[in-house]
Amino acid sequence: MIGPATRVPPIPAGRWYALCVRPPREDPMARLTLKVTGMTCGHCQKRVETALSQVPGVFAAVVDLQDGVAEVDYDDDAATIEELTAAVARAGYAAALDG
């Protein structure tokens, strides 16, 4: 099965191609909660959300300023926890796995 974002080039007349596609996982999305420190305002919150959202494989990132946590929905085959925490660090904040 080819996902909606997969583009297959047109096949020239008279040629045959084999297309190998990894079968989709049952649930490609993982969810994790990061404890984020150093945020003091809505601008900080938005900056962390943007940093996390720009990591390849992240579907959604929601940051709660009051609780100091970020919930991230991501493809754990495409992004790692280290990449997510590094993105927060590049934005100027500290992050660690919550719980």
Buried (B, 14 or more C-beta within 10 A) or exposed (E): EEEEEEEEEEEEEEEEEEEEEEEEEEEBEBEBBBBBEBBEEEEBBBBBBEBBBEBEBBBEBEBEBEEBBBBBEBBBEEBEBEBBBBBBEEBEBEBEEBE
